[in-house]
Amino acid sequence: MKNALRILLVLTILLTAFAQADDFVKTGINVGPLPSVAFNSDTGFQYGLLANIFFYGDGAIYPDYYHNLYVEWNNTTKGAGLAQVTYDSKYLIPGIRVTADLSNVIKQAWGFYGFNGAESKYNAAWVDKENISYKNSLYYAMKRNQLRFTVNFQGNITDESFRWLGGLGIMNFNVGSVSDTRAWDSSFVDQSTLYDDMVDWGAISAQEADGGLVTYFKAGVVYDSRDNEACPMSGLWEELVMTYAPGFLGEGGGWLQMTAIHRQYFTLVKDKLSLTYRLGYQGILAGNQPFYMQGNLANSKSNVDGLGGSKTVRGIMGSRLVGDGYAYANLEARWKIVRFNWIGQSWYFGINPFVDAGMVVQPYAYDKTGIPAGVYDDYISGNNETLHLGYGLGIKLAMNENMILAVDYGFAGSSNDGSTGLYIGLGYLY
């Protein structure tokens, strides 16, 4: 943490030297090709290529844009990979915002720690090669790959702030053991993982053990009064979304889910400092969702994996909390320390201290009767679910207000949820 603070101080001094007060308006097409180099404690070092293409036209709506196309390909040192194309525009169809995503998401070692948060014990000694109790470096991991296509539409109900939402998604999950990943993890040993044990004990049913196809439809409402989407300084962003996956359109269907998210942004110092928070809930209203869909958090624009990790509760292990229903919260201050113009672009550098929290509020019902009595207490704590905390600090470097390099470092509030997490990527959390 001391090294991070030293780096922050040096960057602040260097960037202040470039500071300018000139007004800046971007026009035309801006292509931001970059190496897709990042790091995430849950997935490892990431390498690849990306391009974020913004069309600003005559600049009349800058820093907003007319069209945004995002393309990325990457792999990571912990067996993850992504091939993705996303598109976002309010102007492709007059009066309707279109957000589309086509992705092949590879996760050869997706974190799997059991179900229902505090109910499931995490034993760090089992993945510590130096410990006498060592089981496997990837004991708490499984394969969870998905090929997905999603498209969302939003249109005005009363004005641009209050909108309806509709959409659909097709997701094919291929899940299983991590036993084929020894090529990139030489410390992996040919022993069972938690996923393997759960399948053997019947806690994960044979019908769900290999994954399946999920086709869903979305409908809801969105209220959005943010003054800027990339880093709002004021306004509200709220949504209520119903997701229905019919059983006849895939073996992973047969459930109805509700998602509610409230976000609010306050200006403390104009153009410099804001305070933000997010409150979220997601739960099953009817039917039974397969275990491999657990942890898929929906919103009006995309799908993210949680609960825990870079997109929800920073500092705790990714996908640590798995259940039918979740509640989560984030509190974050955002300080844009310095603005400057450089190489024909407008930039700012900032920091964002944060506190995150989450918990399972609707437990996932699974069969525990097959867990051997002799090891039952090693896996099931018997504890009631509690609030899981993460806290830390982030730094941001933004180009033209919209393309934002993000570094967040978080600490877990409990050793049962991990220790620390480092996340290097793009954009603010919400």
N, C-alpha and C positions, 0 to 999 in steps of 0.2 A: 504494500500500500504506500510506503514511503517513496519507493521508486516512481509509482504512478503520480504522486503529488509533485515530485521533482520534474517529471516530464511535463506535467500540466503547467508548472511555473515557467519553464523554458519556452514552451509553445506560446504562452500568453505574451511574453516579452518579445519574441520574434514577430508574432502576428501584429502586435501593436505598431510595429515599425511600418507596416503596410497600410495602416488605417487611413481612410479617406472619408470625407463627408459628402461626396458628390452623389446626387441622385442617379439611380441606375435602372434602366428598363431593358429587358431582354426581348428581342424580336426574332422571327424566323424559326429555324430548326436548331435545336441544341442537342448534340449527341455526346453523351458521357460514357465513352468506352473505357472500361477499367478491367484490370485483372480481378477476378473474383477471389480475392485473398482475404480470408477471415479466420476467426478462431472462435470455437464454442466449446466450453468444457465438456458438454454432453456428446458432441460429435467429432471433436478434434480439429486439427488444422485443415482449412479449406483452400483449395486451389482450383482455378478455372477462369472463365471469362464471362463478362456481363456487359450489357449496353442498355443505358436508360435514355430513351429518345423522347424529347419534349418538343412539341410544336407550339410556339407562342404567337404565331401570326404577326399582326402589326403591334403586338405588345399592349393592346388596349386593356387586357384583363390581367397582365402581369402583376403579381407573381403566380397567378393561376395560369393554366395552360388549356389549349384546345384539344390536344390529343397526347396521350402518353403510351408508348410501347416499351415494354421491359422484356429483355431476353437474357437468359442466364444458363450456363452449364457449369457444373462444378462436381468435384469429388472431395472426400475428406479422408483423413488418416484413420478414422474409426469406422470405416465402411459405409458412410452415407454418401449420397449423390443426388443431384437434381438436374433435370433438363426442363426448362420452364419458359413459357411465353405468356405474358399477361398484357392486357389492353384495357385502357380506361379513358373514357371521354364523356362529356356532357353534350357533345355537339355532333356525334355520328348520326343519331336519330334525333331530330328536333324535339326538345321537351323531355327527352328520356336519357338518363345516364346509363351507359353500358360498361360493365366490368366483367371481363372474361379471363379465364385462366385454363391453360392446358399444361399439365405437368406430369412428369414421371419422377416420383419421389422414392429414392432408394434409402432404406435404413436397415442395414445388415445387423446393427447392434442397437436397436431402439431400447431405451431403458424400460425395464419391466420389474416392478418391485412388489407385485401383489396388488390387492384391491383394498379400497376404502381407507386410504391414508394411514392414520395411527393404528388401525387394526392390524396392519401388516408390519412386521419387524424388518428393519434393515440392519444387517450384520456386516460391518465394514471388514471384519477379520476374514470373512469368506472370500474376499477379492484381493486380499493383501498377501502377496507371494512370500513375504517374510514371516507370516504368522503361522503358528502350528495348526490353526483351524482352517487354513486356506482350502477352498474348494475349486475355484475357477476364476480367472480374470474377468470373464464375461458371464458370471453366474447370474447377474441381474440384467440380462439383455436377451433380446429375441429379434428375429427378422420380422420387419413390418414394412413391406414395399407396397406402394400404391400408384396406379395409373389413374389420373382423374381429369375430368373436364367439368368446369363450372361456368355458369354465366348468370349474372344478376342484372336486373333492370330496375331503375328508380325513376319515378315521374312525380310531378307536383300534384298535391292534393289541394292546397290553398295557395301557397306560394313556394318559392324555391327552398325554403327552410323545412317545410312539412311535406313529406313525400311518402308515396307507397313504394313497396318493394316486392318484387317477384323474381323467381329464379329457379334453376334446376341444377342438379349435379349428378354425375355418373362416376363412381369410384370403385375400382376393382382392387381388393386387398389380397396380397400374397404374403401370408405369415407363416412362421415356423421357427425352428431352432437355429442357433447361430453356429452350428457345428461345421459349416462350410466356410468359415471366415478365418481359418488359421493362417492363410496366406498373408493377411495384413496384421495379425496379432499373434506373434510367435509364442507368447506366453500362454495362449489358450491351451487347455488340456482337454483330452477327450473324455470329459465327464459331463454329467447332466447339468442343465441350467434350471433356474426357477421355473421357466416356461415348460421345460421337459417334465419336471416334477409335477407341475400343476396338471398337465395333460395326463400323466400316468395315474394321478390320484383322482381324476374325474372332475377336478375343479374347473377345468376348461373342457368343454364337451368336444367329442369327436367331430360333431357337425360344424363347429366353429374353429377347430384347431388349425386348419389350413387357410382360413380367410374366406372371402366370398365377394359377391357383387352387391353394391348398394346404389340404388337410384332414388333420389329424393327431390322433393319440390319445396320451395320456400315461398312464404308470403308474410308480409308484415308492414310496419310503418317505421319511418325514420324522421327524427327532428334534428336538424343540423343548422345551427346559427354561428358556426365558427367563422372567424374573420380570415383565416387561412388554414388550409388543410394540412400542410406539411408540419407546421409548428404554430398552432393557434395561440393567440395572446388573449382571446376572450371568446365567450360563447358557450353553447351547449351542443353536445352530440349524443343523441339518445336513439335507441332502437328497440323494437319489440318484434321478434321474428319467430314464426312457427315453421318447423321443418317436419315434413311427412315423408316417410319411406315406405311405400306399399310393398307388401310381401310378395306380390306376383311379379314384381320387376327386379327380383334379385333375392338370393338366399339371405342376405344381410338386412332385409327390410322387415316391416311389420311393427313400426313404432312411430310415435308422435312426440316431438320435442319442442320445448319453448326456450328461447334465449332472450334475455333482457339485459341491456347494457346502458349505463348512464355515465357520461363523461362531462366534465365542466372545467373551464379554463378562466383564470382571473389574471388581469394585468396588475402587477404591483409597481413596476416602473415602465413607462411607455417605451416600446420597442426593445426593452432590455431584459426585464425580469417578469416571469409569470409563475403562478402556482396552479397545478393541475391535479385532478384526481379522477379515478375510474372505479365504478362499482359494477360488477357483473354477476349474472346468475344464468345457469343452464341446467335444465332438468327434463326427465322423461315424464310425459303426461299419460301416455298409454302405450301398451305393448312392451316388448323386450328388445333392447338393443344388444347386438353381439359384442363380445368383449373387445374385439379389434377396432370397433368404432369408439370405444371409451377413450376419452382423452382427445377426441376431435372436437375442438371448440369452434363454433360457427359464429360469424358476424355478417354484416351486410355486404362486405366486400370480398372476404376470403375465408379460408379455414386454416387454423393453426393447431399445433400439437401442444397439449398441456395435460394436467395442470402442474406447473413447475417449469423452471428453465427460462430461456431468453425472452419468451413472449408473454409470460404471465407472472410467475413469482421468481424473480431473479435471485440467484444464490442457492436455491434448493435444486436438487437433481431434476433434470427434465423428465416429465411424465411421472413424477413421484406419486401424485395423487390421482387415483383412478376410481371412478364410481359412476353411478347413473346421473347424479346431480352435483353441481359445484356452485360455490360462491367465492368471489375473489375481489380484491381491492388493491389499488395502487395510488400512492401519493408521491408527487414529484414536483420539485422546483426546477425551473429552466431559466438559466442566466446566460444571455448572449453577451459575452464579455467584450468582444471587439468585432467591428465590421471593417472590411477593406475591399478594394478593387484590385484584382491581380489577373494577368494574362487574359484580359478582356471579359472577365467574369466577376460577379459580385459574391462575396464570401462573408461568413461570420464564424466565430469560434465561441463555444459555450460549454458550460458544465451543467449537470443535472443530478443532484443528490435525490435518493428515492427510498421509499419503504413500500414493500409489497406483502400481500397476505392472501391466503387461500385455504379452503377446506372442502371436504366432501360433505354435502348436506343431504344427499340421497344415496344410500349405500347400494352397491351392486350385489344382487342376490346370486350366490354361487354355492356349489355343493362342497362343504368342508369335511363331510363324513369319511372321505377316502384318505385324508391325511393321516398317516400312521400316528398312533397315540404317543409313541416314543419320541417323535420330533415335533408334535403339534405345537408345543410351547415355544419352539425355536422360530416358528413362522407366524403364529397368530398371537398377538399381544394380549388380547382381551380388553384393551383400552378403548374408551370412547373416543371418537374423532375430536380433534381440537384444532385451533387455528395454527397454521404453519406460516412462519414469517421469513422474509428475506429483506436485506437492506444493503445499500451501497452507494456508489457514485459513478456517474457517466460523464464522458466528454463527447462533444459533437463538433464536427467541421462541415459546414453547409456551403454548397455552391448554388447560386441563383435561387436561394430559399427552399428549393425542392429536393435537390440531391444531397443527402445528409449522411456523412460517414459517422457511425456511432460506435462507441466503445463503452460498455457497462461492466462494472465489477461488483459482484454481490456476495454477501455472506449469508449462510443459512442460520436461522435462529435456533435450530436443534440439530444435534449430531445424527439423529434418526432420519434427517432429510438431506444429509451430505455435509459439506464444509463451505466451499466457495465456488463461484462460477464466474468465468470471464467470457464475455460475448462481444465479438467484433462483427459488425454488419452495417446495414443501412437503415436510416429512419428512426424516428422516435417510437416509443412503445405504443402510443395511442394518440 
